[in-house]
Amino acid sequence: MRVDGRKVAIVAGLVVVVVVAAGLLVRQAPALAQSFSVGFVDMQRALDNHPRKASSERALQEFFQAKQREFQERSKTMTAFQRQELDRQLQQQILEKRNELLGGLDKELRGAVEVVAKVAGVTVVLDRAVVLYGGTDLTEAVIKQIKGK
């Protein structure tokens, strides 16, 4: 599961909003500055270390290959328009299967991030891709959490 450029841009925009809002709050209430801490997680690295990632990707690859075979068999007698429609339907099925298999991993990963952040006393956690400087790296702790260590 690779990082989508649009998602990074949206997250980066949200980071700017959060930082500006935090800056305004800090100026107005200095006591808040002491309780505000930022952490980050390399989400791609954490996902790559998820114990079920490899098996989920294998299952997705097998599903994809089965859909390719299905397309080849069913499309032999179809018109170009029918083949295009069948391709669209099979691509949708593949996308749904991908979300089913890898979406669960993402949900578990986000849960691990929440647990680690609470234990570390971190109030905001960002993806490593949007952090240029500073913050607490929680990646290793998140990897240990998802591996159950």
C-alpha positions, 0 to 999 in steps of 0.5 A: 500500500503506497502513499497517495499524493492527494492524501499526503497533500490533504494531511499536509494541509491539515498539519498546517491548520493544526500548527497554526491553531496550536500557535494561536492557542499557545500565544493566548494560553502559555500553559497549553504549550506545556501539554502539547507534544507531537509525534510521528510514525513512518506509516509505510514502514510500520505497515511493511512490518505488520505480521499479516501484510505478506499473507494479505498481499499474497491473497490479493495477488491470488485474487487478482490472478483469478480475476485475470483468468476470469476476464480472459475466459469470459471476454473471448466472445464479447464485444469491445464494449462488453469487455470494457464493462467486464474489466470495470466490474472486475477492477471494482471487485479487486479494489473491494478485495484490496480494501478488505484485506489491507484496510483491516491492517490499516485499522489495526495500525491506527489503533496501535498508533493511538495506544503508543501515543497515549503511553508516550504522552503524545497528543498529536501524531503525524505521518513521517511524510509530513514532518520536516523537523522535530517531533518524537519518532514513535515508529519502532514502538508502533511496530512492536505494538502490532507485533504483540511485543 
